[in-house]
């Protein structure tokens, strides 16, 4: 994978297909490949004429691993997305983020509204504002010597996911500390970008899609039927709703 430097941090990325660009930001513990290629998102987008751009967030995949918790604030990780667009010479494009990637996308929209034509916040609802209370459980799960020592359901989910992806668990534990920084309601209300908020029907991590969409000035909510947080990522209904939304907000 090619890399570029974002504030001195090596970030790995890939481009897929030709056409109007669209930037994809993956979730915690995942990677561009796991979140977007393996789930069929890249094929879905390139089949309808987009150039899909995937990258590995700092601490993830083939990007540089960092162990300082102060380097993982979501607003700083949004700067990596900005610098990638600069590196590729892209002035403005739609952005799709999932879970942590949606939080990063939200800060991208807030701080650089001229660079985002439309955005999809997948797996992220009201908890963009309220934050989550299970960070310590996840950190403990990631730093445990073995899965046998992890008893909490959420912790086990993330530990199994990290082990499956052969992730650097120490880097992920550092990332978990600050990457979930909540966004104030006042800042959410400042995001004028057209937004689709899509959350699984049984997702107990994201919070309400409808409540977040009501805070955003130009947003709509979509419930991904019969899906929880982990299984909603590549859902066909989610993809269909996203393509419909993007067709109505071409930028």
N, C-alpha and C positions, 0 to 999 in steps of 0.2 A: 504493500500500500504506500502511496506517496504521503509525505508529511509536509507540514509547514510549521513555522514558529509563531505562537500566539503569546506575546509577552514573555518570550523565552521558553515557552513550554511546547514541546513537540506534539502536534496533533495529527493523527492519521485520518485520511479521508479517501473516499472514492466517488467517482462520477459514473452514472449509468445512463446510457441512451443519449438521445439528442432532442432538442426542442427547448421550450421555456423551462427554466430551472425551478426546482422546488427543493427546499432544504428540510431534511429529516433529522430530528434530535431524539436520541434514544433515552430509555429510562435507566434507573439505578441498577447497577449490576449487570447490565446488558452490554450491547455493542451495536455498531451500525449493521453488522451482519445478522446478529441474532434478532434484533428488533425489527429490521426492515427488509432484509433479503430473505431470511429463512421463513418469515411469515407471509411472503408473497407481495408485500407492499411495493417493492421496487418494480416487480413485473407488472403489477396493476397500474402503476403510474407511467412506466415507460410505454406500456401498451396503448395508452391514450395520448401519448405524444409529449410527455414531460421528460426533462432530464432530471433524474433523481440524484440528489447529492446526500451521501451518508458520511458520517464521521464518528469517531470514537471520542466521547467526552474524556477530558483529563482524568487520569486514574483508571481508565477503562480500556479494554481491548488492546489495540496496538499503540495507543497513545502513551505518553510518559506517565509513569506512576509517581504519585506524590503522597507524602505521609504527614504533611502539615495541614491540620484541620482548617487553618485560616485561608487556604488556597482553594476551598471548595464552596464558597458562597455562590448561590445560583446566579446572582447578578454578575459575578466575575466570569462564571462559565458561559453566560450569554455573550460576553465579549469574545470568546473563542469562536462562536457562531458568526459574529460580526466580522472578525478577522478572516475567517474562511471565505466569506463572500467577497471581502476586499481582495484576498489572494487570488480568487477566481475571476475577478473583474465583474462581479454581479452587483448591479446597483440596487435592485429591488426584486423580491420574489415572495411567493407564499411559503409558509413554514408549518410543518406538522411536528408536534412534540407529543411524546407519551410519558405519563407519570412525571418523574423528575424532569424529563425532557420538555414536558408541557410547562412546568414551573420555569425552566430556563427560557422557553419561548415567550412566556408572559413577561419576563424581565427584558427580553429582547424587544418586544412590542412596546413596552413602557419607555425604554431608554433610547430606542432608535426607530421611532414610528415611521420614518420616511423610508426604511429599508424593507418593511414587511407589507405586502399587499393584502394579505389575509392570513389567518392562522387557525389551526385546529389544535385544541387542547384535549388530547385523549387521556383518559384515566386520571383526570384532575378536575375536581369540582370545587365545592366550597372550601375544601382543605387547602386551597391556594392561600386563603386568608387565615384559617384557623391553625394551620400546621397539623402535625400528627404527633401522637403521644407514645408511639411504639419505637422511637429511635433507639432508646437504650436497649430494648429487647433485641433489636436487629444487630446492634453493635456487639452485644454479648454473644449472639449466635455466630457472627462472623469471626470473632476472636477465640471462640471455644476450640479446644484441641481436637474435638471430633463431633460429628453430628449427634452421637449418642448422648452428649452432654446438653443438647438443646431440647428443651421441652415445650416452649411456647409455640403455638401454631404459626404465627406470623414470622417468628424467628426461624423456624424450621423451613418455611417456604423460601425465605431469602437465602438461607445457608445452602439449601439444596440447589437453588438457582445459580448461586455463585460457584459452587463446586462443579455443577454441570458445565458451566461456561469456562472452567479453569481460570477463574478470575483471581486477581491479587487481592486476597481478603483483607490484608492490612490497609491497602489503599482504599478499599471500599469502606472499611470502618471509619477511616479518616474523613472520607467524603460524606458519610451519613451524618456527621456532627452538624454541619452547617448548610448542606445542600438543600435542606428542607426549610430554609428561612421563609417565614410567612410574608406575604405582601399585604400591606395595609389596604383597607377598603377604599380609602381616599385614592391610593395609587391605582387600584383596580378600576375605579371609575374614570381614571384619566386615559385608559386604553381605548382609543377610538377605532382601532383596526377592526375590520369584520372578523368575528370569531365564531367558530363552531366548538361548543363544549360537548364532548361525547364521553359518557361514563357507562360502564356495564350495569345492568339491572341489579345484580347482586354484588356489586363492588362495595366493600365496606372500608376501603382505604381512601377513596377519592373524595368522598363527600358529595353533596347534591349538585348535579349538573345544572338543574333549574335555578338553584339559588345563586350560583356563580354567574350564570347567564343574565340574571336579573340585575346584578351589580354592574356588568359590563354595558357600556352605552350602545354597542352595535353587535349583539350576540344572539345566538340561538342555541338551544339545548337539544341533544339527541340521546336517547337511552338505548344502549346496545342490548338487545333482548337476550335474556338467559345467560349472561356472561358475568364472571367475577373479574377482579383486577388483572389476574394473570392470563386468563383465557380470552379476554376481550381484544388483545393487541392485534391479532390478524383476522378478526371476525369479518366475514363478507358483508354483513349489514353495515358495519362501521366503515368499511371501504366505500361502499355504495353511497352512504350519506356524505362522506368526505368528497367524493367526486362530484356529487350533485351540488354541494356547497361551493366548491371551487369553480364550477361552471357558472354559478351565479355571481361570483366575485373574482372575475379574471384579473383585476388589477391593471 
